[in-house]
């Protein structure tokens, strides 16, 4: 049962993480373009980016509470990324 649960948590977090990376890239592109925006629009975009990182921290925390060992060798990372840990 523990393996199924760990597998499920890993899959759920991997799905979340991959989507999060895509959204992070979009935010980065928007921030680069925001250098030309007016101040009010920049503030709104910065708030969205901060919220995006907060969502990541909350989701990672939730997954770690369920299966902390996943974060010692995350299955969603490449072998190279794991070696850097």
Buried (B, 14 or more C-beta within 10 A) or exposed (E): EEEEEBEEBBEBBBEBBEEBEEBBEEBEEBBEEBEEBEEEEBEEBEEEBEEBEEEBEEBBEEBBEBBEEBEEEBEBBEEEEEEEE
